[in-house]
Amino acid sequence: MTDSAKNANKVDENAEDDSVLIAKVAKGDSVAFEALAAKYTNMLFSVAYRMFPQQSDAEDIVQEALIKVWNKADLWDETKGASVSTWMYRLTYNTCIDHKRREKKGHVELIDNITADDEQSARAKMEQDETQAMLHDAINDLPERQRAALVLCHFEGLSNAEAAKIMDTTVKGVEGLLVRARKALQDKLQPYKEVLVS
């Protein structure tokens, strides 16, 4: 069996395992819930943290999303084509949007902190901080849906199809959001091109 065939079988087995687990969760099986939570908490946290850079906020969002998984497990429908992981991403994404609406004003930090090596000079660190701030500002200025598409596809590494399911849009819709987001970032960061490239 080829490596790609083995990987495809692994993916199918994981999807099947997730389907079995979510069915058990729907029946109130806390052990199955703990297994799903253990498997996906880090991925869900990553999405929440990129939308809400305060660790406590991201943890609260993940906790709320996992409560929704527990309470709404019977709503997951295999026939709709979304995997359990995509459905859980969607719940987390929606929870982030709900928190954004409640917050009204917020700052989304999408770029991980850049840490300086011990050998880096103070000037290099300062330049990194300025570059990071420019990137943060540019990304935070994007409209919510463009920012979400960028987070899911670029930072989380999801396919456009997976992001489309999570965002309740089409693949073409996600592609359009990504094109507009990249164009907006390019336009906004063009004056700083030399700083960013160096």
N, C-alpha and C positions, 0 to 999 in steps of 0.2 A: 504494500500500500504506500502511495506517495505521501510526502509530508503534508501537502495541501489537502489530500483526502483525510489524513489523520486529524488535521486541524479542523476540517469541516465536521468530522464526526464529533470532535470535542465540543465545538460550538453547538451542534445539535443536542448532544448529551446535556450540556449546561442549560440550554433552553428547555429541554425536557425536564431536567431537574427543577428548574425554576417554576415551570408549569405545575409540577407536582407539589412543590413547596407552597406556591400561592393558593392552590386548591385546598391544601391543609390549613393554611392561615385563614381562609374564608370560613372554615369549619371551627375556628377557634384554637388551633394547635399552636401553642406558644413556642414550642421547640422549633417548629418550622419557621415561625416568625423570627426567632433569634438567629436561625441559620441564614435567612434572607438578609436580615439586618447586618449580620457580621460580614456577609459577602459584599454588600453594596454601600455600607455607611461611608467608607472612604471616598467612593466616587460621588456620592450625593453631597458629601461635605465639600468636595472640590468645586462643584457647581455653586453651592451656596456661598462658599468663601470668596469666589470670584465676583459674585454679585454683592456680597456684604463682607468687606474685609475685616470686620471685627470678629475675632474667633467666637466670642460668646453669641453674637447674632447668628453666625453661620451654624453653630451648634444648635441653637434654638430652632432654626429653620429645619435642620435635618431631623431633629426630634419631632417637630410638628409634622413633617412629611412622613416619617415612619409611623406616627399615630394614624395618619390618613391611610397608609398601607394596611395597617391592622383593621381599621374601621371600614375600608372600602375594598378589601381584597375580593369580595364577591362581585365587584363591578368589573374586574379585569376580564377581558373577553379575548380568548385566543384567536377567535375567528376574525377579529378586526385587524389582525396582522402585526400588532405591536408586541414585541417581546416584553417579558416581565421587567427587564432592566430599563427598557425604553419607557414603559408605563411609570416606573418609579422615578425616572428622570423627569418625566412630565409632571408628576405630583410635586416634585421638588421645585421645578421651574415655576409652577403655578403658585406654590407657597412663597417663593421669592417675589413674584409679581404682587401677591397680596400684601406682603410686608412693605414693598416699595410704595404701594398705594397708601398704606397706613402711615408710612413715614413721610410721604410727600416730597421731602427733600432728603437727598442722600448722596453719598459719594461712593461710587463703585470703583474699587481698585482691582484692576484685572491683571496687572503685571506683578509677578512675584517680586518680593524685595530683592534687590541686587546687593549682595554682601561683598565687602572689600576683603581681599586677601591681606594677610598681615604685612606683606611686602608692598602693598599699594600705597602710593603717596596720598596725602590729604587732598591734594588737588585732583587727582584721578577720582577719588571718592566723591568729591564735590561735583565733578563733571558727570559722574554716573547718577548722582542724585538729581541733578538738573535734567538729565536725559530722561530718567525715570519719571520725573514730574511732568515733563512735556508729553510723554507717552500716556501717562495716566489721564492728564487733562484732555488730550485728544480723544481717547477712548471713552472717557466719561461724558464728553459732549455729544457722543453719538446718540441717536434716538434709541429708545429702549429695545425695540425689536432687532435693530441692526446690531446693537451691543450683545444681545442674547445670542443671535446667530453666530457672531464672532466668538463668543465664549464657548458655545457648544462645539462648533466645528474646529476652531483653531486651538483653543486652550484645552478643551476636553478631548479632542481628537475624534469626535463622532462624525459619522458620514452625514452628508447632506440629507439623505433619506431619514436617518435617525433623528436629526435635528428637526426636520419637517414634521415628523410625528409628534415630537415633544412640543413644538411650537404651534401645532394644529394648523399647518399650512402645507403647501405643496413643495416639492423639491425645487421647482422653478422659483417659487416664492423665496425659499432660503437662498438660492443662488443669487437672486436679485438683491436681497438684503446684504449678502456678503460683498457683492460688487459695489453697492452704494457705500457700505461701511469702509471698504478698502479705498475707494475713491475719496471719500471724505477725509480719511486719515492721511492719504497721500497729499491732498490739497492743504490740509492744516499743517502738516509737518514739512512741506516742501521748503519753507524758508530755513529750516533747521537741518536740512539734508547733510551738510558737511559735518555737523556736530554728531548726528546720529550714526553716520557711516564710519567715522574715525574711531 
